[in-house]
Amino acid sequence: MALDKFVLELIEDPTDHQPLTYVASENVLYNPRLRLAYEVRDAIAVLLPTEARSVDDAEHARLVGDPSGVTTGVART
């Protein structure tokens, strides 16, 4: 289940407070600066730093290059 557009406009990374990339095909929110992925469970973003997982080079390239990726936090710009 995809995240709501309104929610995507509000979400930012809890660690560096910058936008994330929502990769719908992988159902994750991704921080390419810190290489951290946050899971989305039942259309709820789990934005707890302790729940984030590190991403290796191959997964980073896949997530950054995924055409389903949408930048979050656009409401504040």
C-alpha positions as CSV (number, residue, x, y, z in Angstrom):
1,M,0.0,0.0,0.0
2,A,1.5,3.4,-1.1
3,L,2.0,6.3,1.2
4,D,-0.4,9.2,0.9
5,K,0.8,12.2,-1.1
6,F,0.0,14.6,1.8
7,V,2.1,12.4,4.2
8,L,5.0,12.4,1.7
9,E,5.0,16.2,1.7
10,L,5.6,16.1,5.5
11,I,8.1,13.3,6.0
12,E,11.8,14.0,6.6
13,D,14.6,11.9,7.9
14,P,14.6,11.8,11.8
15,T,18.4,11.9,11.9
16,D,19.5,14.7,9.5
17,H,16.0,16.4,9.0
18,Q,16.4,16.4,5.3
19,P,14.1,14.9,2.5
20,L,14.0,11.2,1.9
21,T,13.2,9.3,-1.3
22,Y,10.1,7.1,-1.2
23,V,10.8,4.1,-3.4
24,A,7.3,2.7,-3.9
25,S,8.5,-0.4,-5.7
26,E,10.6,-1.4,-2.7
27,N,8.2,0.1,-0.1
28,V,11.0,2.0,1.7
29,L,11.9,5.5,2.5
30,Y,15.6,6.0,1.7
31,N,18.2,8.5,2.8
32,P,20.9,8.5,0.2
33,R,23.1,10.8,2.2
34,L,23.3,8.5,5.2
35,R,22.5,5.3,3.2
36,L,19.7,4.3,5.5
37,A,16.5,2.7,4.6
38,Y,13.3,2.9,6.6
39,E,10.6,0.3,6.2
40,V,7.0,1.2,5.4
41,R,4.6,-1.3,7.0
42,D,0.9,-1.2,6.2
43,A,1.2,2.3,4.8
44,I,2.9,3.5,8.0
45,A,6.5,4.9,7.7
46,V,8.7,3.4,10.5
47,L,10.9,6.4,11.0
48,L,12.8,5.3,14.1
49,P,16.6,5.6,13.8
50,T,16.9,2.3,15.7
51,E,14.8,0.5,13.0
52,A,16.7,1.9,10.0
53,R,19.0,-0.4,8.1
54,S,22.2,0.3,6.3
55,V,22.4,0.0,2.6
56,D,25.3,-1.4,0.6
57,D,26.6,0.1,-2.7
58,A,24.6,-2.2,-4.9
59,E,21.3,-1.5,-3.1
60,H,22.1,2.2,-3.0
61,A,22.5,2.3,-6.8
62,R,19.2,0.4,-7.2
63,L,17.3,2.6,-4.9
64,V,18.7,5.9,-6.3
65,G,18.0,4.7,-9.9
66,D,14.5,3.4,-9.3
67,P,12.0,5.3,-11.4
68,S,9.3,5.0,-8.8
69,G,11.3,7.2,-6.4
70,V,9.7,10.4,-5.1
71,T,11.3,13.0,-3.0
72,T,9.6,13.7,0.3
73,G,9.3,17.0,2.2
74,V,8.3,19.1,-0.7
75,A,5.7,21.0,1.4
76,R,8.5,23.0,3.1
77,T,10.2,24.3,0.0
